[in-house]
Amino acid sequence: MPELIDNRIIRWSAVSMDHSLAPVLPLETLRAFEAAARTGSFSSAAEKLNVTHGAVSRQIAKLESWLGLRLFERGARGVVLTSEGQRLFLRTSEAFALIADTSDRWSEPRGAAVVRVSSIPSVSGLWLIPRLSRFEAGSPPLRIVLHVDHRQTDLGDEGIDLAIRCGRGAVHGRISLKLFEEWCFPIATPELSERVGDGAPARLLDFPLIHDSDASGWRAWFGARQIDYRPRPQDRRFEDYNLVLDAAAHGLGIALARPPLTEELLMSGRLVSVDANTVLNPVSYWLDRPVGQPRQAAMELARRIGAEAGLDPRKVENFLSGG
């Protein structure tokens, strides 16, 4: 019998997804059943759903007929679920809870002042979040909805107003503006920095090096010193720069500072410079937007981001006009 109920619910779910099929059991029928089962009374269910007692009774009769099962035992003091009804109540409660959870997760603030911004975890946590309150303040006030994702998706299809990413140039299907570049240098904990000491750049190879996915930063840094670097077994690789910095802050090796993402850690003293030599990171930071006319709130946020990055306002306006 439990299999029969589950199969009927699966059938109802599948049919409900395709309105070209018939007959379709209305969602209101299961809502009436769930309310009656929860309250133990058709009258209480009717009051909760703002319908008549007769409407609830008819919906329950329709459900019992459709399932071919008796779901309630009627009595003078209300209704009691049968064993089949109890199993169905469990399934419908789980289904409605799942629907409610999904609805809550997809419910976002909307309005003219809401701006949806997409970025990767490292940029989100190390650059955007520390500046979020400043970006939202001002006239007009803005509400930023942050979408953290490694993917490089179609911004228009995703409903994203602006995106901040690391990359080597403009991306097809987007309008892009270079925000800033990075001059990288080695950093470590104060204790490890003391052990590394001063001297030739090659001395860093005596210690584990920490890098992200492709180690291009370290290759560039050593290459500028005429040293051919390739990742070694003692080096550590993490896919996200947040983890690179966490590993360095826990003394696991030497990482490359990527200003301005490392501002707070360096100011706090948890990490310090190991070598004064710098190198221009092969990747830069870009502000992207979908093709087309931006919303006013998105334009205002782009101006605030550009100002924070120290950009010429004319470049920002050119980015917004699509020029």
Secondary structure, DSSP 8 states (H G I E B T S, - for coil): -HHHHHHHHHHHHHHHH-TTSS----HHHHHHHHHHHHHT-HHHHHHHHTS-HHHHHHHHHHHHHHHTS--EEEETTEEEE-HHHHHHHHHHHHHHHHHHHHHHHH----STTEEEEEE-HHHIIIIIHHHHHHHH-SSS--EEEEEE-S----HHHHT-SEEEEEESS--TTEEEEEEE--EEEEEE-HHHHHHH-SS-GGGGGGS-BEE-SS-HHHHHHHHTTT------TTSEE-SSHHHHHHHHHTTS-BEEE-TTTTHHHHHHTSSEES----EE-S-EEEEEEESS---HHHHHHHHHHHHHTT--HHHHHHHHHT-
